[in-house]
Amino acid sequence: MGCEALRYLAAGGVNTLLTYLLYLGLLRLLDYRLAYVLAFVAGVLLSYGLLRHLVFARAGRRHALLRVAASHLLQLALGLVIVQLWVGWWRQPAWLAPVVAAAVCVPLIFFLQRRIFTPHVAH
């Protein structure tokens, strides 16, 4: 596994831990779906900074911030489906739902975000 992938996993681990702790705090006050969305939005902002400055250490393609936000919206949509299935359909505990969503989403989003931060080469 390359250094970039290891940095991605480390940054993702920090981001996931912080947003999970936020989710748990919000879960005491809000419905699990709203808690998930709010924690996820906070994670998007943290993620861009980590991707830009630590993981890929380059500006990336044009409109990288918008592309990262779009990739996270894709992750949010997929994650919400997984959370809803986990809690609503399979009747599993809400506190574990974001972990399951992350396990599915993270590998998929890594490849998309790596592409965002890979300079475009004109032929």
Buried (B, 14 or more C-beta within 10 A) or exposed (E): EEEBEEBBBEBBEBBBEBBBEBBBEBBEEBEBBEBBBBBBBBBBBBBBEBBBEEBBEEEBBEEBBEBBBEBBEBBBEBBBEBBBBBBEEEEBEBEEBBEBBBEBBBEEBBEBBBEBBEEEEEE
